[in-house]
Amino acid sequence: MTGNPIWPNGELRLDLPVFLARFGLEATGPAAPLLGGEDNINAQVATSGGDVVVREYVRSERAKVAAELALVAHLARNGFPTPAPFTADNGELFALVGGKPIAVFPFVSGDVPSAMTSALAEGCGALLARMHIASADWSDDRVPVIDRGGLLRTAADSDVALAGADRWRDENREFLVRHADALALLAEQPAGPLHHDLHRGNLLVRDGKIAAVLDFDELNHGPLVLDLARLLQYAASEQPDRRLPAAVAEAALSGYQKVRPLALAELELLPLAFDLAWLVDAAGFIIWAAPHVGVDDVADCHSWVGYLANRDARD
């Protein structure tokens, strides 16, 4: 991280003509930084094959990136609106430079939507369902699996010394006990690759329609209903009170079910998956990030506040 507002995640340092030649492209302009990515370096470059996005994976390991790009290419081939990565001269969908995987994608024009409206939520729900159907038989051992229950147990047993941590630990412990049977049932639901990061910032809209779904960097394998829960979690997190708007929730669910109807068990487990998404997010932040960013109270964790707000709204 450079702290540079032009290259916020570090500067893309490549011999572009040499690098792009590996993908059958000739650079015709310099690299211009693209803002928005948290963990990767992205730049737009004019080439002989049109504008492209060069993406350096700063944190992800090679196997994880390979799995991500293979799935993205599969989805694009099946008509899902996401740009398919170019293939390098070694047959891979990325090239290693200084040990870092770097991929090249076609540039897609469009705007990041300004708000998660009901119409946009319905479109997002439908796209998640399309992704789940397109990857129904997808199997790749390189795709990570998140032990969400294990993470909550780690939270419950942690020695985090923030204000309010005792209540947070107790809630994680009680959640696991209170919902033990439902969590076991959730693990038995239809599973597959999850985008796990579908929010406004990872969408491009053009002429009122979603032109591209971006950033599969949080790809993991799990119950499909968790992907829908994450969409709802992100929509709620944009609200001043972090409570999920009923109209947005209904629209997202409607869009999803028009493409892939949920089984009754999945539908009944969606509120649990929604709560689980908040708690898992909160656990990761409070345990590992909070000590390094000057946070001294769990109440400063947005996901913890969001979990409590939505739980209390239902009680």
Secondary structure per residue as TSV (DSSP state, phi and psi in degrees):
chain	resnum	aa	ss	phi	psi
A	1	M	-	360.0	130.2
A	2	T	-	-102.0	-19.6
A	3	G	-	74.6	4.6
A	4	N	-	-79.3	120.4
A	5	P	S	-65.2	-19.4
A	6	I	S	-80.2	-43.6
A	7	W	S	-121.4	77.4
A	8	P	T	-64.3	-26.7
A	9	N	T	-106.3	16.2
A	10	G	-	107.6	152.5
A	11	E	-	-86.6	140.0
A	12	L	-	-73.8	111.4
A	13	R	-	-112.6	93.0
A	14	L	-	-136.3	151.0
A	15	D	-	-83.3	90.2
A	16	L	H	-55.7	-45.0
A	17	P	H	-57.5	-43.3
A	18	V	H	-69.0	-45.1
A	19	F	H	-64.3	-50.0
A	20	L	H	-68.5	-26.8
A	21	A	H	-59.8	-29.1
A	22	R	T	-66.1	-19.3
A	23	F	T	-106.9	14.0
A	24	G	T	73.8	24.8
A	25	L	-	-121.9	149.8
A	26	E	-	-114.3	122.9
A	27	A	E	-68.4	132.6
A	28	T	E	-119.5	8.1
A	29	G	E	-163.5	171.3
A	30	P	E	-77.3	170.3
A	31	A	E	-82.8	126.6
A	32	A	E	-110.1	124.8
A	33	P	E	-63.7	143.3
A	34	L	-	-110.9	125.5
A	35	L	-	-86.2	161.0
A	36	G	-	121.3	-39.4
A	37	G	-	-69.7	138.6
A	38	E	S	-90.4	-36.2
A	39	D	S	-116.9	4.2
A	40	N	E	-136.7	163.6
A	41	I	E	-106.9	124.2
A	42	N	E	-125.7	136.7
A	43	A	E	-141.0	145.6
A	44	Q	E	-97.0	133.6
A	45	V	E	-135.2	132.9
A	46	A	E	-78.7	133.7
A	47	T	E	-138.1	174.7
A	48	S	T	-63.8	-20.7
A	49	G	T	-103.6	20.3
A	50	G	S	97.1	173.2
A	51	D	-	-67.1	140.3
A	52	V	E	-130.1	164.9
A	53	V	E	-111.7	123.5
A	54	V	E	-98.7	125.0
A	55	R	E	-123.9	116.0
A	56	E	E	-97.4	124.7
A	57	Y	E	-85.7	107.4
A	58	V	S	-79.5	-37.6
A	59	R	S	-109.6	-28.8
A	60	S	S	-76.5	142.6
A	61	E	-	-78.2	162.5
A	62	R	H	-56.6	-46.5
A	63	A	H	-63.6	-40.2
A	64	K	H	-64.6	-42.9
A	65	V	H	-64.3	-42.0
A	66	A	H	-60.1	-41.8
A	67	A	H	-66.2	-42.6
A	68	E	H	-60.7	-49.2
A	69	L	H	-68.2	-34.6
A	70	A	H	-63.8	-41.7
A	71	L	H	-68.3	-42.3
A	72	V	H	-59.8	-43.6
A	73	A	H	-61.8	-41.5
A	74	H	H	-62.1	-45.9
A	75	L	H	-62.5	-43.9
A	76	A	H	-62.0	-40.0
A	77	R	H	-63.4	-26.0
A	78	N	T	-97.9	18.5
A	79	G	T	86.6	6.0
A	80	F	-	-75.2	137.9
A	81	P	S	-77.5	78.3
A	82	T	S	-145.4	139.7
A	83	P	-	-69.2	132.6
A	84	A	-	-81.9	135.5
A	85	P	-	-67.5	147.8
A	86	F	-	-71.6	155.6
A	87	T	-	-98.5	132.7
A	88	A	-	-80.7	173.0
A	89	D	T	-68.0	-12.6
A	90	N	T	-95.6	7.5
A	91	G	S	85.3	-5.5
A	92	E	S	-87.4	163.4
A	93	L	S	-91.9	12.5
A	94	F	S	-156.5	168.3
A	95	A	E	-126.2	147.0
A	96	L	E	-92.8	130.1
A	97	V	E	-133.8	118.3
A	98	G	T	59.7	29.6
A	99	G	T	83.3	-4.1
A	100	K	E	-101.4	131.5
A	101	P	E	-69.9	134.1
A	102	I	E	-131.6	126.6
A	103	A	E	-115.0	162.6
A	104	V	E	-127.3	130.3
A	105	F	E	-125.6	152.0
A	106	P	E	-62.5	140.5
A	107	F	-	-75.2	132.5
A	108	V	-	-112.9	125.5
A	109	S	-	-82.3	150.0
A	110	G	-	157.7	174.2
A	111	D	B	-115.8	144.9
A	112	V	-	-72.8	125.1
A	113	P	-	-62.4	148.4
A	114	S	S	-84.1	-16.2
A	115	A	S	-158.0	153.5
A	116	M	-	-87.0	88.8
A	117	T	-	-80.4	170.5
A	118	S	H	-62.3	-40.4
A	119	A	H	-64.2	-42.0
A	120	L	H	-67.3	-40.0
A	121	A	H	-61.7	-39.3
A	122	E	H	-63.6	-42.4
A	123	G	H	-63.4	-39.5
A	124	C	H	-65.2	-42.3
A	125	G	H	-59.8	-43.7
A	126	A	H	-63.7	-39.9
A	127	L	H	-67.7	-38.5
A	128	L	H	-60.5	-43.8
A	129	A	H	-63.7	-40.7
A	130	R	H	-61.0	-42.1
A	131	M	H	-61.4	-44.1
A	132	H	H	-65.3	-37.3
A	133	I	H	-69.8	-43.4
A	134	A	H	-65.5	-25.7
A	135	S	T	-110.3	20.9
A	136	A	T	-58.2	-36.0
A	137	D	T	-104.4	17.0
A	138	W	-	-78.2	128.0
A	139	S	-	-134.1	123.8
A	140	D	-	-154.1	110.8
A	141	D	T	-64.1	-13.4
A	142	R	T	-79.8	-14.6
A	143	V	S	-73.1	124.6
A	144	P	-	-64.0	153.0
A	145	V	B	-118.9	126.1
A	146	I	-	-92.3	124.2
A	147	D	-	-84.9	85.3
A	148	R	H	-67.4	-41.8
A	149	G	H	-62.2	-40.4
A	150	G	H	-62.9	-36.6
A	151	L	H	-66.9	-39.0
A	152	L	H	-69.5	-33.4
A	153	R	H	-66.7	-38.7
A	154	T	H	-61.3	-41.3
A	155	A	H	-62.8	-43.9
A	156	A	H	-64.4	-29.7
A	157	D	T	-100.2	5.2
A	158	S	-	-74.1	163.0
A	159	D	-	-110.2	28.6
A	160	V	-	-53.8	131.8
A	161	A	-	-105.9	32.0
A	162	L	S	-84.2	155.7
A	163	A	B	-60.4	137.1
A	164	G	T	82.1	2.5
A	165	A	H	-68.3	-30.7
A	166	D	H	-63.2	-44.2
A	167	R	H	-63.9	-41.3
A	168	W	H	-62.8	-44.0
A	169	R	H	-62.1	-44.8
A	170	D	H	-61.6	-40.5
A	171	E	H	-65.5	-41.0
A	172	N	H	-62.1	-43.9
A	173	R	H	-63.9	-46.2
A	174	E	H	-68.5	-35.2
A	175	F	H	-60.6	-44.8
A	176	L	H	-63.5	-39.9
A	177	V	H	-72.6	-47.4
A	178	R	H	-62.4	-34.3
A	179	H	T	-115.0	25.2
A	180	A	H	-56.7	-46.6
A	181	D	H	-67.5	-41.3
A	182	A	H	-67.1	-37.5
A	183	L	H	-66.4	-36.7
A	184	A	H	-65.3	-39.8
A	185	L	H	-67.5	-37.8
A	186	L	H	-59.1	-39.7
A	187	A	T	-66.1	-16.5
A	188	E	T	-94.1	-3.7
A	189	Q	S	-76.8	162.4
A	190	P	-	-50.5	132.5
A	191	A	E	-129.1	163.3
A	192	G	E	175.0	-166.9
A	193	P	E	-66.5	135.9
A	194	L	E	-113.6	135.9
A	195	H	-	-66.8	-47.7
A	196	H	-	70.0	6.7
A	197	D	-	-148.9	36.3
A	198	L	-	-87.6	97.4
A	199	H	S	-135.4	176.4
A	200	R	G	-54.0	-40.2
A	201	G	G	-65.5	-15.0
A	202	N	G	-107.2	22.3
A	203	L	E	-123.0	147.9
A	204	L	E	-122.3	130.9
A	205	V	E	-116.7	136.2
A	206	R	E	-139.8	130.7
A	207	D	T	54.3	37.9
A	208	G	T	80.2	2.7
A	209	K	E	-124.2	153.7
A	210	I	E	-71.7	114.9
A	211	A	E	-89.4	-27.0
A	212	A	E	-159.7	141.1
A	213	V	E	-104.8	127.1
A	214	L	-	-117.1	171.2
A	215	D	-	60.4	82.3
A	216	F	-	-94.9	25.3
A	217	D	T	-66.8	-20.9
A	218	E	T	-94.3	14.6
A	219	L	-	-47.5	128.2
A	220	N	E	-153.1	167.5
A	221	H	E	-102.5	132.0
A	222	G	E	-175.6	-178.0
A	223	P	E	-57.9	132.1
A	224	L	T	-60.7	-32.8
A	225	V	H	-63.3	-21.3
A	226	L	H	-66.2	-30.8
A	227	D	H	-65.4	-40.5
A	228	L	H	-66.8	-39.1
A	229	A	H	-62.0	-39.0
A	230	R	H	-66.1	-39.5
A	231	L	H	-58.2	-44.7
A	232	L	H	-67.4	-38.4
A	233	Q	H	-60.4	-46.2
A	234	Y	H	-63.3	-40.3
A	235	A	H	-62.6	-40.1
A	236	A	H	-68.2	-37.0
A	237	S	H	-65.1	-18.2
A	238	E	T	-80.0	-15.1
A	239	Q	S	-80.4	146.1
A	240	P	T	-55.5	-35.8
A	241	D	T	-97.4	0.9
A	242	R	-	60.6	23.6
A	243	R	-	-96.4	140.9
A	244	L	-	-72.3	121.3
A	245	P	-	-67.2	130.8
A	246	A	H	-59.0	-39.6
A	247	A	H	-65.3	-38.9
A	248	V	H	-67.2	-43.4
A	249	A	H	-61.7	-45.7
A	250	E	H	-63.7	-39.3
A	251	A	H	-67.2	-44.6
A	252	A	H	-62.2	-43.6
A	253	L	H	-65.6	-40.8
A	254	S	H	-62.8	-45.7
A	255	G	H	-61.1	-41.3
A	256	Y	H	-64.5	-47.4
A	257	Q	H	-70.9	-22.1
A	258	K	H	-67.0	-24.6
A	259	V	H	-102.7	-44.4
A	260	R	S	-137.3	94.5
A	261	P	-	-60.1	133.2
A	262	L	-	-74.8	142.1
A	263	A	-	-66.2	158.5
A	264	L	H	-57.4	-40.5
A	265	A	H	-64.3	-41.0
A	266	E	H	-61.8	-43.3
A	267	L	H	-63.5	-42.5
A	268	E	H	-69.7	-26.7
A	269	L	H	-87.9	-6.9
A	270	L	H	-59.4	-43.4
A	271	P	H	-60.5	-38.4
A	272	L	H	-63.9	-43.8
A	273	A	H	-62.3	-36.4
A	274	F	H	-62.9	-47.8
A	275	D	H	-63.0	-41.4
A	276	L	H	-62.1	-39.4
A	277	A	H	-60.0	-43.9
A	278	W	H	-62.3	-47.7
A	279	L	H	-66.8	-39.2
A	280	V	H	-65.0	-43.8
A	281	D	H	-58.8	-47.0
A	282	A	H	-62.7	-41.8
A	283	A	H	-61.4	-45.7
A	284	G	H	-60.5	-42.0
A	285	F	I	-70.0	-48.7
A	286	I	I	-67.3	-38.9
A	287	I	I	-74.3	-46.1
A	288	W	I	-107.8	-32.2
A	289	A	I	-95.3	-41.5
A	290	A	G	-52.3	-42.3
A	291	P	G	-63.3	-17.5
A	292	H	G	-104.8	-3.4
A	293	V	T	-121.9	17.5
A	294	G	T	78.9	15.6
A	295	V	-	-83.3	132.9
A	296	D	-	-123.5	7.1
A	297	D	B	-145.1	133.8
A	298	V	G	-62.8	-20.5
A	299	A	G	-65.9	-12.9
A	300	D	G	-86.8	-1.5
A	301	C	-	-89.1	114.6
A	302	H	H	-62.1	-35.7
A	303	S	H	-70.3	-35.8
A	304	W	H	-65.7	-44.6
A	305	V	H	-62.5	-40.7
A	306	G	H	-64.2	-41.0
A	307	Y	H	-59.3	-49.3
A	308	L	H	-63.6	-41.4
A	309	A	H	-62.1	-43.9
A	310	N	H	-77.0	-34.2
A	311	R	H	-63.4	-46.2
A	312	D	H	-67.7	-30.9
A	313	A	H	-67.0	-27.1
A	314	R	H	-86.1	-23.5
A	315	D	-	-75.9	360.0
